[in-house]
Amino acid sequence: MLRWPALREVLAARAETDDQFASLCEIYAEAHEALEAWQRSGHALAAARASEYQDMLAEIEGDILDKIDVRR
């Protein structure tokens, strides 16, 4: 996870032992790629779609941090 370089080892270890967590990380990565694509896009709806993906990423980030007990 590029956003949390200090947590990479913790995230990777958890993903190796928890399939649901690994899926959540994959969803995060896919959503991040989509966000970057929309940010580069010249499409009329690009800004709106990028905003939607930013919101989605924030929610997924919260789920990930909750699962590794970082925010508690």
C-alpha positions as CSV (number, residue, x, y, z in Angstrom):
1,M,0.0,0.0,0.0
2,L,1.7,3.1,-1.2
3,R,-0.2,5.4,1.2
4,W,1.3,3.7,4.3
5,P,4.9,2.8,3.6
6,A,5.5,2.3,7.4
7,L,2.8,-0.3,7.5
8,R,3.8,-2.3,4.4
9,E,5.1,-5.3,6.4
10,V,2.1,-5.4,8.6
11,L,-0.3,-5.2,5.7
12,A,1.6,-7.8,3.7
13,A,1.7,-10.2,6.6
14,R,-2.0,-9.8,7.3
15,A,-2.8,-10.3,3.6
16,E,-0.8,-13.6,3.5
17,T,-2.9,-15.1,6.3
18,D,-6.3,-13.5,5.8
19,D,-8.0,-13.9,2.4
20,Q,-10.7,-11.3,3.1
21,F,-8.0,-8.8,4.0
22,A,-6.1,-9.7,0.9
23,S,-9.3,-9.1,-1.2
24,L,-9.8,-5.7,0.5
25,C,-6.2,-4.7,-0.3
26,E,-6.8,-5.8,-4.0
27,I,-10.0,-3.7,-4.1
28,Y,-8.1,-0.8,-2.7
29,A,-5.4,-1.2,-5.4
30,E,-7.9,-1.4,-8.2
31,A,-9.8,1.6,-6.9
32,H,-6.6,3.6,-6.7
33,E,-5.7,2.7,-10.3
34,A,-9.2,3.8,-11.3
35,L,-8.7,7.1,-9.4
36,E,-5.4,7.8,-11.2
37,A,-7.0,7.0,-14.6
38,W,-9.9,9.4,-13.9
39,Q,-7.4,12.1,-12.7
40,R,-5.5,11.8,-16.0
41,S,-8.7,11.7,-18.1
42,G,-10.0,14.6,-20.1
43,H,-13.5,13.3,-20.0
44,A,-16.3,15.7,-18.9
45,L,-17.1,13.5,-15.9
46,A,-13.5,13.0,-14.8
47,A,-13.6,15.3,-11.8
48,A,-16.9,13.8,-10.5
49,R,-15.6,10.2,-11.0
50,A,-12.3,11.0,-9.3
51,S,-14.1,12.5,-6.4
52,E,-16.2,9.3,-6.1
53,Y,-13.1,7.2,-6.1
54,Q,-11.5,9.4,-3.5
55,D,-14.5,8.8,-1.2
56,M,-14.4,5.1,-1.9
57,L,-10.7,4.9,-1.1
58,A,-11.2,6.8,2.1
59,E,-13.8,4.2,3.2
60,I,-11.6,1.3,2.2
61,E,-8.7,2.8,4.0
62,G,-10.8,3.1,7.1
63,D,-11.7,-0.6,6.8
64,I,-8.1,-1.6,6.4
65,L,-6.9,0.4,9.3
66,D,-9.7,-1.0,11.5
67,K,-8.7,-4.5,10.6
68,I,-5.1,-4.0,11.7
69,D,-6.2,-2.0,14.8
70,V,-4.2,1.1,13.9
71,R,-7.0,3.6,14.7
72,R,-8.0,2.0,18.0
